[in-house]
Amino acid sequence: MTTPTKVTFGKSIGFRKELNRRVEAYMEAENIAPRDNLAMYLKTVVIFSWLISAWTFTVFGPPVLWMKLLGCVALGLAVAGVGFSVGHDANHGGYSNSKLVNRLIGLSYDFIGLSSYLWQFRHNTLHHIYPNMLGYDIEIHADALVRLSPDIQYKWHHKYQHILIWFLYPFIPFYWSAADVYLILVKLKYQEHEIPKPSTVELITLLAFKLVWLGWLVAIPIAVGYSPLEAILGFALTYMTYGAVIFVIFMLAHVMDGLEFIKPNEEFNSLEDEWAVWQLKTTADFAPKNLFLNWYLGGLNYQAVHHLFPHICHIHYPKIAKIVAEVCEEFGVNYQVYDTFWDALSSHYRWLKKLGVAPAPNYSHQLN
C-alpha cells in the first residue's frame, strides 16, 4: 500500500518491547489464541442474527407504524454492531489467522455500505499509525466542518459545534458511502495522501457492494410493496441511528479534552515520543466495567489497548488492559481511562466547546 511521508518517532525507551513481552507471556501461559476464538465466532452469529431478524421484522412484520419505526432503530443498532464487533476486527487482521477469512468477514463493511478497501487505508494506515496528527490522521480533519484539533483553522461556525455536531453525526454514514465512490473513481486521495490503486477485483467489489447495500435496504422493501418514499424514510432512520451511535463512540477514543493533538516538527518531520507512547497520549479507554458496552462495542471502549494491539481479537482486551496499566505505571506513561461512558461523553463535549472558542492572536496551540 502507498503510505504517507513517514514521520520519525522518538527512540525506544523499551516501553513497547516490555509491553509486547508481557502480553505474549500472558497469552502463552493461559494458552490463549490471539485470533480464531470460539467466543468471537459465537458473537458474530449473534450479531448477524440480530441484523437479519431486525430487517425481516421491519420489512415483513405487522404493518403498524410504531413497530416499523422501532424495527428501523433496532436494525440501525445491529448495523452498528456489525461495524463495531465484526468487520472492525477482520479489517485489522484480528479476527482470524486466515487472510481469506479476514477478507471475507471484512466485506461485512461493504455489506453495510462502507468500503473495506478504502477504510483499511484511511483507518489502518493514516489513523492508526498517526493518531491525532494533523496532516496524517484523516479522522480528525472532518473537512473543516468541525474543529477537532487546535491546529485546524478556526471558522465562525465552530462556535456552535458542541451543539451542532450531535445533529451531524447521524448523517455521516450517507456522506461516507457516497464519498467512497467519488474517492475511488475521481479524487483518488485523502488530503495529500494518494489512495493505493485498487485491483480490478477490488474496484468491482467496492462498486458492486454499493448496489447490494442499496438493494437489501431500499430495493427489496420497494419490491415487496412499500412506496419509494416509505423505503427511503425507513433507510434514513436506520442509518441515522447507526451514524449517531457509531460516530459518538469513535470520537470518544481520541477527541477528548485530556488527550494530545500535534503537527510533527516541520523541519525534521519527527516526534520525540516512542510510537507506543504517542498512541497512549492520543487515545483513551472508557467504561471498562460496563459489561454491555464491553460486548457491544467490540473493544472500541478499549481503544488505547486496540491501538497497541490491533491484530489481537478484541475479546481479550479487558485482560490486556490490566497489563497495559501495569507497564504504564512502571514506565511513567499516562494511561487515560474514563470510568464511565458519561465521563467520556462529557470530556468530548468539553473539548468541542473549548475548540469552538476563537483563539487569541498569540494562540500557541497549548490549551490548558
C-alpha positions in Angstrom: 0.0 0.0 0.0 1.0 3.6 -0.6 2.0 5.3 2.7 2.2 9.0 3.6 5.5 10.7 4.1 7.0 8.9 7.1 7.1 10.6 10.5 10.0 9.6 12.6 9.1 8.7 16.2 11.5 9.0 19.1 14.0 6.5 20.3 12.6 3.5 22.0 12.6 3.6 25.8 11.8 -0.1 26.0 8.1 0.5 26.7 6.6 -1.2 23.7 9.1 -4.0 23.9 8.2 -4.8 27.5 4.5 -4.4 26.8 4.6 -6.9 24.0 6.7 -9.3 26.0 4.2 -9.4 28.9 1.2 -9.7 26.7 2.8 -12.6 24.8 3.8 -14.2 28.0 0.2 -13.9 29.4 -1.4 -15.4 26.3 1.1 -18.2 26.2 0.7 -19.0 29.9 -3.1 -19.0 29.6 -3.0 -20.9 26.3 -5.0 -18.2 24.6 -5.1 -17.8 20.8 -4.9 -14.2 19.7 -7.4 -14.9 16.9 -9.8 -17.6 15.8 -11.7 -17.7 19.1 -14.9 -19.5 19.6 -16.3 -16.6 21.6 -15.8 -14.3 18.6 -17.4 -16.8 16.2 -20.5 -17.0 18.5 -20.6 -13.2 18.8 -20.6 -12.9 15.0 -23.5 -15.3 14.8 -25.5 -13.4 17.4 -24.9 -10.0 15.7 -25.8 -11.2 12.3 -28.9 -13.0 13.7 -29.8 -9.7 15.2 -29.3 -7.9 11.9 -31.3 -10.4 9.9 -34.1 -10.6 12.5 -34.4 -6.8 12.7 -34.5 -6.5 8.9 -37.0 -9.3 8.5 -39.3 -7.9 11.2 -39.1 -4.4 9.8 -39.8 -5.4 6.2 -42.3 -8.3 6.7 -43.7 -7.7 10.1 -47.0 -6.2 11.2 -48.0 -3.0 9.3 -48.0 -0.9 12.4 -46.1 2.4 12.3 -44.6 2.3 15.7 -43.4 -1.2 15.1 -41.8 -0.2 11.8 -40.0 2.7 13.5 -38.8 0.5 16.3 -37.6 -2.1 13.8 -35.6 0.6 11.9 -33.9 1.7 15.1 -33.2 -2.0 16.1 -31.8 -2.5 12.6 -29.6 0.6 12.8 -28.2 -0.7 16.2 -27.5 -4.0 14.6 -25.6 -2.4 11.6 -23.5 -0.5 14.2 -22.9 -3.8 15.9 -21.5 -5.3 12.7 -19.2 -2.3 12.4 -18.1 -2.4 16.0 -17.7 -6.1 16.7 -17.3 -8.0 13.4 -15.9 -6.0 10.5 -13.5 -3.9 12.6 -11.5 -6.9 13.9 -11.5 -8.6 10.5 -10.3 -5.5 8.6 -7.4 -5.2 11.1 -6.5 -8.8 10.6 -7.5 -9.6 14.2 -10.5 -11.9 13.5 -8.7 -14.9 12.1 -5.2 -16.2 11.3 -6.5 -16.8 7.8 -6.2 -13.8 5.4 -9.1 -15.2 3.4 -11.4 -15.4 6.4 -10.4 -11.9 7.5 -11.1 -10.6 4.0 -14.5 -12.4 3.7 -15.6 -11.2 7.2 -14.2 -7.8 6.4 -16.6 -7.5 3.5 -19.3 -7.0 6.1 -18.3 -3.4 6.0 -19.1 -3.3 2.3 -22.4 -5.0 3.0 -23.4 -2.2 5.4 -22.3 0.5 2.9 -18.7 1.3 3.8 -15.8 0.3 1.5 -13.5 -2.0 3.4 -10.8 -1.3 0.9 -10.8 2.4 1.5 -11.3 2.0 5.2 -8.2 -0.1 5.6 -6.0 2.6 4.1 -7.7 5.6 5.8 -8.0 3.9 9.2 -5.3 1.3 9.4 -2.6 3.3 7.8 -3.4 7.0 8.2 -5.2 6.9 11.5 -3.6 4.0 13.4 0.0 5.0 12.8 -0.6 8.7 13.2 -3.5 9.3 15.6 -4.4 12.9 16.3 -1.7 14.1 13.9 -2.9 16.8 11.6 -1.9 16.2 8.0 -1.9 12.5 8.6 -4.9 11.3 10.6 -7.8 11.9 8.3 -10.2 11.1 11.0 -9.7 14.4 12.7 -9.8 16.6 9.6 -13.6 16.5 9.2 -13.3 18.7 6.1 -13.1 21.7 8.4 -16.8 21.4 9.1 -16.0 20.9 12.8 -12.8 21.8 14.6 -11.4 18.7 16.3 -7.7 19.7 16.5 -6.3 23.1 17.8 -4.2 23.2 14.6 -7.3 23.4 12.4 -8.1 26.9 11.3 -10.9 28.5 13.3 -14.1 29.5 11.5 -17.1 31.3 12.8 -19.4 28.3 12.7 -17.1 26.4 15.0 -18.6 28.4 17.9 -21.7 26.2 17.8 -20.0 22.9 17.1 -20.5 21.5 20.6 -24.3 21.7 19.8 -24.5 21.1 16.1 -22.2 18.1 16.0 -24.9 15.9 17.6 -27.1 16.6 14.7 -24.3 16.0 12.2 -23.2 12.5 13.4 -26.4 10.7 12.2 -25.8 11.9 8.6 -22.1 10.9 8.3 -22.8 7.4 7.0 -24.6 8.8 4.0 -21.7 11.0 3.2 -19.1 8.3 3.6 -21.0 5.8 1.4 -21.3 8.3 -1.4 -17.7 9.6 -0.9 -16.3 6.1 -1.3 -17.4 6.1 -5.0 -16.1 9.6 -5.6 -12.8 8.9 -4.0 -12.1 5.6 -5.8 -13.2 6.9 -9.3 -12.3 10.6 -9.2 -10.3 12.1 -6.4 -8.0 9.1 -5.6 -6.6 10.6 -2.4 -7.3 11.6 1.1 -6.0 15.1 1.6 -2.4 14.8 0.1 -2.2 11.0 0.6 -2.7 9.0 -2.6 -5.1 6.1 -2.3 -3.4 2.8 -3.3 -4.7 1.9 -6.8 -7.2 -0.9 -6.4 -7.1 -4.1 -8.5 -9.9 -4.7 -10.9 -11.4 -7.2 -8.4 -11.3 -4.6 -5.6 -12.9 -1.9 -7.7 -15.7 -4.2 -8.9 -16.2 -5.4 -5.3 -16.5 -1.8 -4.0 -19.0 -0.8 -6.6 -21.0 -4.0 -6.7 -21.5 -3.9 -2.9 -22.9 -0.4 -3.1 -25.7 -1.9 -5.2 -26.0 -4.8 -2.8 -26.3 -2.4 0.1 -29.0 -0.3 -1.6 -30.7 -3.5 -2.7 -31.4 -5.0 0.8 -32.2 -1.7 2.4 -34.2 0.1 -0.4 -34.9 -2.0 -3.5 -36.3 -5.1 -1.7 -38.7 -3.1 0.5 -40.0 -1.4 -2.6 -40.3 -4.7 -4.4 -42.4 -6.2 -1.7 -44.9 -3.3 -1.7 -43.5 -0.3 0.2 -43.6 3.0 -1.6 -40.3 4.6 -2.6 -40.9 7.3 0.0 -41.5 4.7 2.7 -38.5 2.7 1.8 -36.2 5.8 1.8 -37.6 7.1 5.1 -37.0 3.6 6.7 -33.5 3.6 5.2 -32.8 7.1 6.5 -34.0 6.3 10.1 -31.9 3.1 10.1 -28.7 4.8 9.0 -29.2 7.9 11.2 -29.5 5.5 14.2 -26.3 3.8 13.0 -24.5 7.1 12.4 -25.5 8.6 15.8 -24.2 5.5 17.6 -21.0 4.7 15.7 -19.6 8.2 15.4 -20.1 9.2 19.0 -18.2 6.0 20.0 -15.4 6.6 17.6 -15.0 10.2 18.8 -14.8 9.1 22.4 -11.5 7.3 21.6 -9.5 10.4 20.5 -11.3 13.7 20.6 -11.2 14.4 24.3 -10.0 17.2 26.5 -7.4 15.1 28.2 -5.6 13.9 25.0 -2.9 15.4 22.8 -3.0 16.8 19.2 0.0 17.7 17.3 1.7 18.6 14.0 5.1 16.9 13.6 8.2 19.0 13.6 8.1 20.6 10.2 11.9 20.7 9.6 12.6 17.1 10.6 9.0 15.6 10.4 9.6 13.9 13.7 8.2 13.4 17.2 10.1 13.0 20.5 7.9 10.2 21.7 8.3 6.5 21.1 5.5 5.3 18.9 3.7 3.3 21.6 3.9 6.2 24.0 2.3 8.5 21.4 -0.6 6.1 21.0 -1.3 6.4 24.7 -1.0 10.2 24.6 -3.7 10.4 21.9 -6.1 7.6 22.9 -8.3 6.8 25.8 -10.4 3.9 27.1 -13.7 4.3 28.8 -16.4 2.4 30.8 -14.2 -0.7 31.4 -16.7 -2.1 33.9 -19.7 -1.8 31.7 -20.5 -5.3 30.6 -22.9 -4.4 27.8 -20.5 -1.9 26.2 -17.6 -4.3 26.5 -19.7 -6.7 24.5 -21.5 -4.4 22.0 -18.6 -2.0 21.2 -16.2 -4.7 20.1 -13.4 -3.4 22.2 -13.7 0.2 21.0 -14.1 1.3 24.6 -10.6 -0.2 25.0 -9.3 2.0 22.2 -5.9 2.5 23.7 -5.4 -1.2 24.0 -6.7 -1.7 20.5 -4.2 0.9 19.1 -1.3 -1.0 20.8 -2.6 -4.5 19.7 -4.8 -4.1 16.6 -4.1 -7.6 15.4 -5.4 -9.3 18.6 -9.1 -10.1 18.8 -11.0 -7.5 21.0 -12.4 -10.2 23.3 -9.0 -10.3 25.0 -8.8 -6.5 25.6 -10.2 -6.4 29.2 -7.4 -8.7 30.4 -4.7 -7.0 28.3 -5.8 -3.6 29.7 -4.6 -4.7 33.1 -1.1 -5.5 31.7 -1.1 -2.1 29.9 -1.9 -0.3 33.2 0.9 -2.1 35.0 3.6 -1.4 32.3 2.5 2.2 32.0 2.9 2.7 35.8 6.4 1.3 35.7 7.5 3.5 32.8 5.7 6.6 34.0 3.4 6.7 30.9 -0.1 8.1 31.4 -2.9 5.6 30.5 -6.1 7.6 30.4 -9.3 5.7 31.3 -12.7 7.3 31.8 -14.6 5.3 34.4 -18.0 5.6 32.7 -19.5 6.3 29.3 -20.9 9.6 30.6 -17.5 10.7 31.8 -16.1 10.2 28.3 -19.0 11.9 26.6 -18.7 14.9 28.9 -15.0 15.1 28.0 -15.8 15.0 24.3 -18.3 17.8 24.8 -15.9 20.0 26.7 -13.2 19.6 24.0 -15.6 20.5 21.3 -16.8 23.6 23.2 -13.2 24.6 24.0 -12.2 24.5 20.3 -15.3 26.4 19.4 -13.8 29.5 21.1 -11.9 31.7 18.7 -8.1 31.6 19.5 -6.4 34.7 20.6 -3.9 36.3 18.1 -0.9 34.9 20.0 -2.5 31.4 20.3 0.2 28.8 20.9 -1.9 25.6 20.4 -1.4 24.8 24.0 -4.9 24.5 25.6 -5.0 24.1 29.3 
